[in-house]
Amino acid sequence: MYCFEDWGPDWVEVVRGKLGSLELLRVPGAPIMLYYMGLDNIDIPGAPSLTWDHMGVYEVKVNGGGLVASTPLEPLKGMVFTVKRLNLEALLERLGEYYKEVVEGLFNPLGWRPSSPLIVEGGAGLPPCYNVGGYAVFTPNIEPLHSKSSVNCSSLTLSRGLFKIVFGPFTMELEGSSGSSGGLTVFQSGELIAAYSQGALTLLGRGPVELEFKHIYYDYSISYLGVLAFHDISVRNGEILESNAISVRGPRGSIAIASPGGLRVEAGRGLLKISANGELSASTGGEFEAFKLLLERSVNWTIRPAPEKPVGHVRSYKAFLALSKAEEGKLVMPIINPTNSEGIAEIRLYSPVKNVKLLTTREELEMPPVRGLTTVTAPRGYCARLEIELGRPGDFLKIGGAGYKPL
């Protein structure tokens, strides 16, 4: 049983496909997934006997073990994973069987408030929202595991011209039509739609999308998503790499870019050329923000009947979790930490909880909630899932009343 088995990057697919090959030794973070797959000893013909260590926490013996290696072969210049999408419509259908009172709107299954604007098919979204090219464009200011009622979106006057966006030392320009209202800027050019708000950009197109980011750096670093970890490379004379999530950083600021369909990055002095398949998000920030953007884009956001009352709330640090599945009175929440720091998450549900289990491929731990609160520590490279068994339907804690303590 793996974290994100029904949502998120499919790291297992990549590692399984390279087992027994020297190419596996070039995959950053592979020892973490090998650990969760129960593979402490592996054989690779042609490889030396060594002990492959990752971050001093995870290790696997190659050909019986030997001298300790952190990078046994030159790491790959990026990699693109299959990213499984969270089926929000299916989740809401199952939640409706338990949470009977519903409202037509948007439910946030993530353990954080989405940081990037949403572009959702149809004419309804969260206020204030705008109908552009048959899509609702808005900023989803929703707390974790909460819903908000939707409205019919209004039109927005777009004017022809150059749309310029600044992410600290990084700038980009789009030529087409744009308009702004309420802190949200919307752009359209043919079948390409973009939305920018509070330092974050979401872009949706049909087919390949190409962007250029100009910057001030002669040399800098790019950190790209590997297996349950990010890997850093230095850029001096130019690099070409592929990934689902990257952070480009220098001494005067950084930018995070992500796409479930994958990114192709041409990095040079003063210029980044980004190619994506269909959609991407960008914001100021580092690896944490890049992974957050990737997961936000990996939800099939949709306006549907959603629980009127909050399902619960989440507070987390350096840990990512979401409500990915509901089945027969049980909620499933994957939790992961791909950063190089220790993380923690706190989950409180507003309906009675009978039992909580924390599962990895290595262990199963019963975690009775304390006064309705479940706390999970998430060390670096952590990969697990929570299974929360609910009590009697409809017996909610009264929000703001006795027995309720906000996070």
C-alpha positions in Angstrom: 0.0 0.0 0.0 1.7 3.2 -1.1 1.0 6.8 -0.5 -0.8 8.6 -3.3 -1.7 5.2 -4.8 -4.9 6.8 -6.2 -3.6 10.4 -6.6 -0.3 12.1 -7.2 3.0 11.3 -8.8 3.4 7.5 -9.6 7.0 7.1 -8.2 6.5 3.3 -7.9 6.0 3.0 -11.7 9.4 4.7 -12.4 11.4 2.7 -9.8 9.8 -0.7 -10.8 10.6 0.1 -14.5 14.3 0.5 -13.7 14.8 -2.4 -11.2 17.9 -4.5 -12.2 19.2 -1.7 -14.4 22.2 0.6 -13.9 19.8 3.5 -14.8 18.1 3.0 -11.3 21.3 4.3 -9.7 20.8 7.6 -11.5 17.3 8.2 -10.0 17.4 10.8 -7.2 15.5 9.6 -4.2 15.1 6.0 -5.4 16.3 4.5 -2.0 13.2 6.0 -0.3 10.8 4.2 -2.6 12.8 1.0 -2.5 12.4 1.2 1.3 8.6 1.5 1.0 8.6 -1.3 -1.5 10.3 -3.5 1.0 13.5 -3.8 -1.0 16.4 -3.5 1.3 18.8 -5.5 -0.9 18.8 -5.4 -4.7 21.0 -6.9 -7.5 22.1 -4.8 -10.4 24.4 -6.5 -12.9 27.4 -4.5 -13.7 27.1 -2.2 -10.7 29.6 -2.2 -7.8 28.8 -3.5 -4.4 27.7 -0.5 -2.3 25.3 0.8 0.3 23.2 3.5 -1.3 22.3 6.1 1.3 19.7 8.9 0.9 19.8 11.8 3.4 21.2 9.6 6.1 17.7 8.1 6.6 17.1 5.6 3.9 19.5 3.0 2.5 19.5 0.0 0.3 22.3 -2.5 -0.3 23.3 -3.0 -3.9 24.9 -6.3 -4.8 25.3 -7.2 -1.1 26.4 -3.8 0.1 29.7 -2.1 0.5 31.1 1.4 0.7 28.5 4.1 1.3 27.4 6.1 -1.8 24.9 9.0 -2.0 25.2 9.5 -5.8 26.6 6.2 -7.2 26.1 7.5 -10.8 25.5 10.9 -12.4 21.8 11.7 -11.6 19.4 12.0 -14.4 18.7 15.5 -15.8 15.2 15.5 -14.6 12.3 13.0 -15.1 8.6 13.2 -15.7 6.2 11.0 -13.7 2.7 9.9 -14.5 0.5 12.0 -12.2 -2.8 10.5 -11.1 -5.6 13.0 -10.7 -7.9 13.3 -7.7 -11.4 12.6 -8.9 -13.3 15.2 -6.9 -16.7 14.3 -8.5 -16.4 10.7 -7.3 -15.2 11.8 -3.9 -18.2 14.2 -3.5 -20.7 11.4 -4.5 -19.4 9.2 -1.7 -19.3 12.1 0.8 -22.9 12.8 0.0 -23.8 9.4 1.3 -22.6 10.4 4.7 -22.9 14.2 4.8 -26.6 14.6 3.8 -26.8 18.4 3.8 -25.2 19.6 0.6 -24.7 22.9 -1.3 -23.9 23.5 -4.9 -20.3 24.7 -4.8 -16.7 23.9 -4.6 -15.1 21.5 -2.0 -11.4 21.8 -1.1 -10.0 18.2 -0.4 -6.5 19.5 0.1 -4.8 20.1 3.5 -4.2 23.8 2.7 -6.0 26.7 1.0 -5.1 26.5 -2.7 -2.5 29.1 -3.5 -3.1 29.4 -7.3 -6.2 30.6 -9.2 -8.6 28.1 -10.7 -9.9 27.8 -14.3 -12.9 25.5 -14.2 -15.0 24.4 -17.1 -18.5 25.9 -17.0 -20.1 29.2 -16.0 -20.2 28.8 -12.2 -17.4 29.5 -9.6 -16.7 31.1 -6.3 -17.3 34.9 -6.1 -15.9 37.0 -7.5 -15.5 34.9 -10.6 -15.5 35.6 -14.3 -16.7 33.7 -17.3 -14.0 33.6 -20.0 -14.2 31.4 -23.0 -16.7 29.0 -21.3 -14.5 28.7 -18.2 -15.0 30.1 -14.7 -11.9 31.9 -13.5 -11.5 32.7 -9.8 -9.3 32.6 -6.7 -10.3 29.6 -4.5 -10.1 31.1 -1.0 -11.3 27.9 0.8 -10.1 26.4 4.0 -9.1 22.7 4.0 -12.0 20.2 4.0 -14.5 23.1 3.6 -17.0 24.0 0.9 -18.2 27.3 -0.5 -21.3 28.0 -2.5 -20.9 28.9 -6.2 -22.5 31.6 -8.2 -22.9 32.3 -11.9 -19.9 34.1 -13.1 -20.0 37.6 -14.6 -18.3 38.7 -17.7 -15.1 40.7 -17.7 -14.0 43.2 -20.3 -10.7 42.2 -21.8 -8.5 44.7 -23.7 -5.9 43.8 -26.3 -2.3 44.3 -25.3 0.7 42.8 -23.5 0.2 40.9 -20.3 3.3 41.2 -18.1 3.8 39.2 -14.9 6.6 39.6 -12.4 7.8 36.9 -10.0 10.6 38.7 -8.2 13.6 38.6 -10.5 11.6 36.6 -13.1 9.3 38.2 -15.7 7.2 36.9 -18.5 4.9 38.4 -21.1 1.9 37.1 -22.9 0.3 38.8 -26.0 -3.5 38.8 -26.2 -6.4 40.2 -24.2 -6.5 40.8 -20.5 -8.6 42.4 -17.8 -8.4 42.9 -14.0 -10.9 43.0 -11.2 -10.8 42.4 -7.5 -7.1 41.5 -7.5 -7.5 38.9 -10.2 -6.1 39.4 -13.7 -7.4 37.2 -16.5 -5.8 36.7 -19.9 -7.0 35.0 -23.1 -5.4 34.3 -26.4 -7.2 31.8 -28.7 -7.6 28.7 -26.6 -5.1 29.8 -24.0 -6.5 31.2 -20.7 -4.4 32.4 -17.8 -5.2 33.8 -14.4 -2.9 35.7 -12.0 -3.6 36.6 -8.4 -1.4 37.3 -5.3 1.8 36.1 -6.9 0.5 32.9 -8.5 -0.3 32.1 -12.1 -2.5 29.3 -13.5 -2.4 28.7 -17.3 -4.7 26.4 -19.2 -4.4 25.6 -22.9 -5.3 22.9 -25.4 -2.2 21.2 -26.5 1.4 22.3 -26.0 2.1 25.6 -24.2 5.4 27.5 -24.5 6.5 30.4 -22.2 9.7 32.4 -21.7 10.8 33.8 -18.4 13.5 36.4 -18.4 15.6 36.8 -15.3 18.7 38.5 -13.9 20.9 35.5 -13.2 24.2 34.5 -14.9 24.5 31.3 -12.9 21.8 29.8 -10.6 20.3 26.5 -9.3 17.4 24.4 -10.5 15.8 21.9 -8.1 13.6 19.3 -9.7 11.3 16.7 -8.3 12.8 13.2 -8.1 11.3 10.2 -6.2 9.9 11.6 -2.9 12.6 14.2 -2.9 14.0 17.1 -4.9 17.4 17.1 -6.5 19.5 20.2 -7.1 21.7 21.0 -10.1 23.8 24.1 -11.0 23.3 26.1 -14.2 26.2 27.9 -15.7 26.4 27.3 -19.4 22.8 26.1 -19.9 20.9 23.0 -19.1 17.9 21.1 -20.6 15.8 19.0 -18.2 12.3 17.6 -17.8 10.2 17.4 -14.6 6.7 17.8 -13.2 7.9 20.4 -10.6 10.9 22.7 -10.4 12.3 25.6 -8.4 14.7 28.0 -10.0 16.6 30.0 -7.5 19.4 32.6 -7.2 20.5 35.1 -4.6 17.7 37.5 -5.3 14.7 35.3 -5.3 13.2 32.1 -6.8 10.3 30.8 -8.9 8.3 27.6 -8.6 6.7 26.0 -11.7 4.7 22.8 -12.0 2.6 20.8 -14.4 1.0 17.3 -14.1 1.7 16.7 -17.8 5.4 17.5 -17.4 7.7 20.5 -18.1 10.6 20.8 -20.5 13.0 23.4 -19.3 15.7 25.1 -21.3 17.8 27.1 -18.8 20.3 29.7 -19.9 21.8 32.9 -18.8 19.0 35.4 -18.2 16.4 33.1 -19.8 14.1 30.1 -19.1 12.1 28.5 -21.9 9.3 26.4 -20.5 7.2 23.9 -22.5 4.2 22.3 -20.9 1.5 20.0 -22.1 -1.9 21.7 -21.5 -1.5 23.4 -18.1 0.9 24.8 -15.6 1.1 27.0 -12.5 3.9 29.3 -11.3 4.5 31.4 -8.2 7.3 32.9 -6.3 8.9 30.3 -4.0 11.0 27.1 -3.7 10.6 23.4 -3.7 7.7 23.4 -1.2 5.7 25.8 -3.4 6.5 23.8 -6.5 5.2 20.6 -5.1 2.1 22.4 -3.7 1.3 23.8 -7.2 1.7 20.3 -8.7 -0.8 18.8 -6.3 -3.2 21.7 -6.8 -3.2 21.1 -10.6 -3.6 17.4 -10.0 -7.2 17.8 -8.7 -10.1 17.6 -11.2 -11.7 20.7 -9.7 -15.5 20.8 -10.4 -18.6 22.6 -9.1 -20.9 19.9 -7.7 -23.2 19.2 -4.7 -20.7 19.4 -1.7 -21.1 19.0 2.1 -22.6 22.2 3.4 -20.9 21.9 6.8 -17.2 21.6 7.0 -15.9 18.0 7.0 -13.0 19.1 9.2 -9.8 21.1 9.1 -6.1 20.5 8.6 -3.0 22.4 9.8 0.3 21.3 8.5 4.0 22.2 8.2 6.3 20.7 5.5 3.7 17.9 4.9 1.1 17.5 2.2 -2.1 15.6 2.7 -5.6 15.5 1.2 -8.9 13.7 1.4 -8.6 11.5 -1.7 -11.3 8.8 -1.1 -14.4 8.1 0.9 -15.7 4.6 1.2 -18.3 2.9 3.5 -17.9 5.3 6.4 -14.2 5.6 6.0 -12.1 8.6 4.9 -8.7 8.0 3.2 -6.0 10.7 3.4 -2.5 10.3 1.9 0.3 12.2 3.6 3.7 12.9 2.2 6.8 15.0 2.8 9.2 15.3 -0.2 11.2 18.1 1.4 14.5 17.8 3.2 12.9 19.0 6.5 10.9 17.4 9.2 7.1 18.0 8.9 3.9 17.6 11.0 0.2 17.6 10.3 -2.9 18.0 12.5 -6.3 16.8 11.4 -9.6 17.5 13.1 -12.9 16.1 11.8 -16.2 17.7 12.8 -18.1 14.4 12.9 -17.5 11.5 15.3 -14.4 9.4 14.7 -14.4 5.7 15.8 -10.9 4.8 14.8 -7.8 6.2 13.0 -5.0 4.1 11.4 -1.7 5.3 10.0 -0.4 2.9 7.4 2.8 2.5 5.4 4.2 -0.6 3.7 6.2 -1.1 6.8 3.8 -0.6 9.6 0.2 -0.1 10.7 -0.4 2.1 13.7 -3.6 2.7 15.6 -4.0 6.4 16.5 -7.0 7.2 18.7 -7.7 10.9 18.3 -7.2 13.1 21.4 -10.2 15.4 21.8 -10.9 14.9 18.1 -7.4 15.8 17.0 -5.1 13.5 15.1 -1.4 14.5 14.9 1.0 12.9 12.5 4.8 13.5 12.3 6.1 13.4 8.7 9.9 13.1 8.5 11.8 13.8 5.2 10.8 11.4 2.5 7.7 10.3 4.4 5.0 8.4 2.6 1.9 7.1 4.4 -1.9 7.2 4.5 -4.5 7.8 7.2 -7.7 5.7 7.3 -10.3 7.4 9.4 -13.4 5.4 10.4 -16.4 7.6 11.0 -19.1 7.2 13.6 -22.8 7.7 13.2 -23.8 9.8 10.2 -25.2 13.3 10.9 -23.9 13.5 14.5 -21.8 16.5 13.9 -19.9 18.6 16.5 -21.5 22.0 16.6 -19.2 24.4 15.0 -18.2 27.1 17.5 -20.1 25.3 20.3 -19.2 22.9 23.1 -16.7 20.3 22.2 -15.2 22.2 19.3 -11.7 23.6 19.4 -10.3 25.3 16.3 -6.9 24.4 15.1 
